[in-house]
């Protein structure tokens, strides 16, 4: 290779590196091909107001801090990561659940820095932010909940946030939830929102939520950050019961990359502004809330870093629901399964492998596998009716279903995941650069 050729190649590599660096700094990744067509028209939740500002925590010239102000009487429930290295904001929120709801409350959320693995410095940042919000909004400090998402291990420049609290207060508006959704993104390629209305005893109850999440998604409680608001009046203990139960089959049933975040937080606030009492046994309310939570959870998978396929993995006929979940997650988290699907290769042998490695009970000669409606394998081998060209054709779709029937019991579980492409590597290779 000539010297000139080597120089040209080096210059080309340098241009690509600079382009990746620029994209990382301004957060410009192509919008996921699985993204919904538009952000939903979220209803006003009486008793809640929202705002967002550009504080420059990490990103340049984009919304990166949001504030939610909640009226007195608002009850708050939460679920959080079980990571042993969870962040200072998570620990602070966990300690505050169950506080007296008679006073007002607030959520303050920043993107770009997770304030995780930052020791006493991180605790100091939480104290500074909660104190400033409490004083500015005239709410008790133990009713100010913070969440942070972004880079781990770097001190949070909280002064950039506290300097904007007055501006955030001045911008509060009941219609501000969509801007808040934009402000909590990191590598997300689109803002995520969902809503529902439900008639209960002749009254309309409204629910609206926003989420962020794209990578480091294998929740052991929730997704990365989710904030849901309702005007229903719900006792804190009932609200916590409802959220914890619905979390299992929604945010705790998605995975992008098998990595549990240090910052996973789901907060649910019930303002009570509708005046309608709802308890943990109200099926209509629970169904509506479940629909919002499941929609947000699947949107997170749709925005999986580098994703081109949305995959639903269903396991039936397991010895127990827990066994079914173990098998489903083994399939959904397998790099070999996910890369095969990225390459549109109907490699059902990798599904067999994932079942075998999961550790949950399975009988090789009883299980069956389907891709969509196509019976691929049964009785310990490929199905006589299966044609490889049918499987290959199915794999070209953007939304796929992989179903396994173990035929050893009545346990069942469904999880959602995405494929694994080179885009995931590129996004994460550039993340801190």
C-alpha positions in Angstrom: 0.0 0.0 0.0 1.4 3.4 -1.0 2.0 6.2 1.4 -0.7 8.3 -0.3 -3.2 5.5 0.1 -2.4 5.1 3.8 -2.9 8.8 4.3 -6.2 8.8 2.5 -7.4 5.9 4.7 -6.3 7.6 7.9 -8.0 10.8 6.9 -11.2 8.9 6.1 -11.1 7.2 9.6 -10.5 10.6 11.2 -13.5 12.1 9.4 -15.7 9.3 10.6 -14.4 9.6 14.1 -15.1 13.3 14.2 -18.6 12.7 12.8 -19.4 10.2 15.5 -18.0 12.5 18.2 -20.1 15.4 16.9 -23.2 13.2 16.9 -22.6 12.0 20.4 -22.2 15.6 21.7 -25.4 16.9 20.2 -27.3 13.7 20.5 -28.2 13.1 16.9 -28.9 9.5 16.2 -31.2 8.5 13.4 -34.8 8.0 14.6 -35.6 4.4 15.2 -37.4 2.7 12.3 -39.7 1.3 14.9 -40.8 4.7 16.3 -44.5 5.5 16.5 -45.6 8.0 13.8 -46.1 10.9 16.3 -45.9 11.8 19.9 -49.4 11.4 21.4 -51.7 14.3 22.4 -51.5 13.9 26.1 -54.5 15.2 28.2 -54.2 17.7 31.0 -53.9 16.1 34.4 -55.5 18.5 36.8 -53.3 19.1 39.8 -50.1 18.8 37.9 -48.0 21.3 36.0 -44.8 20.8 34.0 -41.9 22.7 32.5 -38.5 22.0 30.9 -35.3 24.0 30.3 -31.9 23.8 28.6 -29.5 23.7 31.5 -26.5 22.3 29.7 -25.9 19.4 32.1 -24.1 17.6 29.3 -25.9 18.2 26.0 -25.6 21.4 24.0 -28.7 23.5 23.1 -31.4 20.9 24.0 -33.9 20.5 26.8 -32.3 18.4 29.6 -34.1 19.3 32.9 -37.8 18.9 33.6 -39.9 19.9 36.7 -43.3 18.6 37.7 -45.3 20.5 40.4 -48.0 18.5 42.1 -50.8 19.9 44.2 -51.3 19.2 47.9 -53.0 15.8 48.5 -51.0 14.1 45.8 -50.0 10.5 46.7 -46.9 9.0 45.1 -45.8 5.4 44.5 -42.6 4.2 43.1 -40.6 1.2 42.0 -36.8 1.3 41.6 -33.8 -0.6 40.4 -32.5 -3.4 42.6 -28.9 -2.7 41.5 -26.4 -2.8 44.3 -24.8 0.3 42.8 -28.0 2.4 42.5 -27.7 6.1 42.3 -28.0 8.8 45.0 -31.4 10.0 43.5 -32.8 6.5 43.6 -31.8 6.0 47.3 -33.3 9.4 48.1 -36.6 8.7 46.4 -36.9 5.3 48.1 -36.5 6.9 51.5 -39.2 9.5 50.8 -42.0 7.2 49.6 -44.9 7.3 52.0 -44.3 10.9 53.2 -47.3 12.9 54.3 -49.4 13.8 51.2 -51.1 16.8 52.7 -48.4 19.2 51.3 -47.5 19.7 47.6 -44.8 17.7 45.9 -42.4 18.0 42.9 -40.3 15.8 40.5 -37.0 17.2 39.2 -35.3 15.2 36.5 -32.1 15.8 34.5 -30.6 14.0 31.5 -26.9 13.7 30.6 -25.5 12.6 34.0 -26.9 9.8 36.2 -25.3 11.0 39.5 -24.5 7.4 40.1 -21.3 6.0 41.7 -20.5 9.5 42.9 -20.3 8.8 46.7 -21.0 11.6 49.1 -20.6 14.2 46.3 -23.7 12.7 44.7 -25.6 12.9 48.0 -24.6 16.6 48.2 -26.0 17.2 44.7 -29.3 15.6 45.6 -29.5 17.8 48.7 -28.7 21.0 46.8 -31.3 20.3 44.2 -34.1 19.2 46.5 -33.4 22.2 48.8 -33.6 24.7 46.0 -36.8 23.1 44.6 -38.4 23.0 48.0 -37.7 26.6 48.7 -38.7 27.9 45.3 -42.0 25.9 45.2 -42.7 26.1 48.9 -43.0 22.4 49.4 -41.4 20.2 52.0 -38.0 18.8 51.1 -39.1 15.3 51.7 -41.7 15.8 49.0 -39.2 16.6 46.3 -38.2 13.6 44.2 -35.3 13.7 41.8 -34.1 11.4 39.1 -31.0 11.5 36.9 -30.0 9.6 33.8 -26.8 9.6 31.7 -23.1 9.0 32.3 -22.1 7.0 35.4 -19.3 8.0 37.7 -19.0 11.7 36.9 -20.1 14.4 39.5 -23.4 16.0 38.6 -22.9 19.7 37.8 -25.9 20.5 40.0 -25.3 24.2 40.0 -26.3 24.3 36.3 -29.7 22.9 37.5 -30.2 24.9 40.6 -29.5 28.1 38.7 -32.6 27.3 36.5 -35.1 26.4 39.2 -36.7 29.8 39.2 -37.0 29.7 35.4 -38.6 26.3 35.6 -41.1 27.5 38.1 -42.0 30.5 35.9 -42.6 28.2 32.9 -44.8 25.7 34.7 -48.0 24.9 32.7 -50.6 22.2 32.7 -49.8 21.5 29.0 -46.1 21.0 29.6 -45.8 17.3 29.7 -44.7 16.8 26.1 -41.7 19.2 26.7 -40.9 17.2 29.8 -40.8 14.1 27.7 -38.2 15.7 25.5 -36.0 16.8 28.4 -35.5 13.3 29.9 -34.0 11.7 26.8 -30.4 10.6 26.5 -29.7 8.2 23.6 -33.4 8.0 22.9 -34.2 8.8 19.3 -37.8 9.8 20.1 -39.8 11.1 23.1 -42.2 8.6 24.6 -45.6 9.3 25.9 -48.9 7.5 26.5 -52.3 8.2 28.0 -55.7 6.8 28.8 -59.1 7.9 29.9 -61.5 5.6 31.8 -65.1 6.1 33.0 -65.6 5.2 36.6 -69.0 5.8 38.3 -70.0 8.3 35.6 -66.8 10.3 36.0 -63.8 10.5 33.7 -60.4 9.7 35.1 -57.3 10.6 33.1 -53.8 9.0 33.1 -50.8 10.3 31.2 -47.2 9.2 31.3 -43.8 9.8 29.8 -40.7 7.5 29.7 -37.1 7.5 28.6 -35.0 4.4 27.8 -33.0 3.1 24.9 -30.0 1.2 26.3 -29.0 -0.4 29.6 -32.5 -1.9 29.6 -33.0 -5.2 31.5 -35.0 -3.9 34.4 -35.1 -5.6 37.8 -38.1 -3.5 38.7 -38.8 -0.9 36.0 -37.3 0.8 33.0 -34.8 3.6 33.1 -37.1 6.6 33.9 -40.9 6.7 33.8 -43.3 9.3 35.3 -47.0 8.7 35.3 -49.7 11.1 36.5 -53.4 10.6 37.1 -56.2 12.8 38.5 -57.7 9.9 40.4 -57.8 10.0 44.2 -55.9 6.9 45.5 -54.5 6.2 48.9 -50.7 5.8 48.9 -50.7 2.2 50.0 -53.2 1.2 47.3 -51.3 3.2 44.7 -48.1 1.3 45.6 -49.9 -2.0 45.4 -51.3 -1.3 42.0 -48.0 0.0 40.6 -46.0 -2.9 41.9 -48.4 -5.5 40.6 -48.6 -4.0 37.1 -44.9 -3.4 36.9 -44.2 -7.2 36.7 -45.8 -7.7 33.3 -44.9 -4.3 31.8 -41.6 -2.5 32.7 -40.2 -5.7 34.2 -40.9 -7.7 31.1 -38.7 -5.8 28.6 -35.0 -6.1 27.7 -32.8 -4.4 25.2 -29.3 -5.6 26.3 -29.6 -7.6 29.5 -28.0 -4.7 31.5 -29.9 -3.3 34.6 -29.4 0.4 35.1 -28.2 2.1 38.3 -30.9 4.7 37.9 -34.2 2.8 37.1 -37.1 4.8 38.5 -40.8 4.7 38.0 -42.9 7.3 39.9 -46.7 7.3 39.8 -48.5 10.4 41.1 -52.2 10.6 41.9 -53.3 14.2 42.3 -56.9 13.5 43.4 -58.1 16.5 41.4 -60.9 14.5 39.9 -62.4 13.9 43.3 -63.1 10.3 42.4 -61.9 7.7 44.9 -60.1 4.7 43.4 -58.8 1.7 45.4 -56.6 -1.3 44.5 -59.6 -3.4 43.6 -60.8 -1.1 40.9 -60.4 -3.2 37.7 -61.2 -0.4 35.3 -58.5 1.9 36.6 -55.9 -0.9 36.8 -56.6 -1.9 33.2 -56.3 1.7 32.0 -53.0 2.2 33.9 -51.7 -1.2 32.7 -52.4 -0.1 29.1 -50.3 3.1 29.6 -47.5 1.2 31.3 -47.3 -1.5 28.7 -47.4 1.0 25.8 -44.5 3.0 27.4 -42.6 -0.2 28.0 -42.9 -1.4 24.4 -41.9 2.1 23.2 -38.7 1.7 25.1 -38.0 -1.5 23.2 -38.9 0.1 19.9 -36.2 2.7 20.7 -33.6 0.1 21.7 -30.2 1.3 20.6 -29.6 0.3 17.0 -32.9 -1.7 16.9 -34.5 -2.6 13.6 -36.9 -5.4 14.9 -39.5 -5.5 17.7 -39.7 -9.0 19.1 -42.4 -10.5 21.3 -41.2 -13.7 23.1 -44.0 -15.8 24.6 -43.5 -19.0 26.5 -46.4 -21.2 27.5 -46.7 -24.7 29.0 -43.9 -24.2 31.6 -44.0 -25.7 35.1 -44.6 -22.3 36.6 -44.9 -18.6 35.5 -41.5 -18.0 37.0 -40.0 -20.8 34.8 -41.8 -19.4 31.8 -40.3 -16.0 32.5 -36.8 -17.4 32.9 -37.1 -19.2 29.5 -38.5 -16.1 27.8 -35.7 -13.8 29.1 -33.1 -16.3 28.2 -34.3 -16.2 24.6 -34.8 -12.4 24.6 -31.4 -11.7 26.1 -29.4 -14.1 23.9 -27.0 -12.3 21.6 -27.1 -15.2 19.2 -30.8 -15.1 18.9 -30.9 -11.3 18.6 -28.1 -11.1 16.0 -29.8 -13.9 13.9 -33.0 -11.9 13.9 -31.0 -8.7 13.0 -29.7 -10.7 10.0 -33.2 -12.0 9.2 -32.0 -15.5 9.7 -34.7 -17.9 11.0 -32.2 -19.8 13.1 -34.5 -21.7 15.4 -31.6 -23.7 16.7 -30.5 -20.6 18.7 -34.0 -20.5 20.4 -33.4 -24.2 21.4 -30.0 -23.2 22.8 -31.5 -20.4 24.9 -34.1 -22.7 26.4 -31.5 -25.2 27.2 -29.2 -22.8 29.0 -31.9 -20.9 31.0 -31.8 -23.2 34.0 -35.5 -23.7 34.2 -37.1 -27.0 33.4 -37.7 -28.1 29.9 -38.2 -31.4 28.1 -36.4 -31.4 24.7 -38.9 -33.9 23.1 -42.1 -32.0 24.1 -41.4 -28.4 23.2 -42.6 -26.7 20.1 -41.4 -23.4 18.5 -43.3 -21.0 16.3 -42.2 -17.9 14.4 -45.6 -16.0 14.1 -48.1 -18.6 12.9 -45.3 -20.8 11.4 -44.7 -24.1 13.2 -40.9 -24.4 13.1 -40.1 -27.3 15.5 -41.9 -29.9 17.5 -41.2 -33.2 19.3 -37.5 -32.6 19.6 -36.8 -31.8 16.0 -37.8 -29.6 13.0 -41.4 -29.8 12.1 -42.1 -31.9 8.9 -44.3 -29.0 7.6 -41.6 -26.3 8.1 -40.0 -24.7 5.1 -36.9 -22.5 5.5 -38.1 -20.0 2.9 -41.3 -19.4 5.0 -39.2 -18.7 8.1 -36.8 -16.4 6.1 -39.8 -14.5 4.6 -41.3 -14.0 8.1 -38.0 -12.6 9.5 -38.1 -9.7 7.0 -41.0 -8.1 9.0 -40.3 -5.3 11.5 -42.4 -6.8 14.3 -41.9 -10.5 15.1 -43.3 -13.1 17.5 -41.3 -16.0 18.8 -43.5 -18.5 20.7 -42.4 -21.6 22.6 -44.8 -24.2 24.1 -42.9 -26.4 26.7 -45.9 -28.7 27.2 -44.9 -29.5 30.8 -47.3 -27.3 32.8 -49.5 -24.2 32.7 -47.0 -21.5 33.4 -46.8 -18.6 30.9 -44.9 -15.3 30.4 -44.4 -12.7 27.7 -41.5 -10.4 27.3 -40.4 -7.9 24.6 -37.0 -7.2 23.2 -35.3 -6.0 20.0 -32.6 -7.2 17.7 -28.8 -6.5 18.2 -27.2 -4.6 15.4 -23.9 -2.8 14.7 -25.8 0.4 15.6 -25.9 -0.7 19.3 -22.1 -1.0 19.3 -21.5 2.4 17.6 -23.9 4.3 20.0 -22.3 2.8 23.1 -18.7 3.0 21.8 -19.2 6.8 21.4 -21.3 7.4 24.5 -18.8 9.1 26.8 -16.6 10.6 24.0 
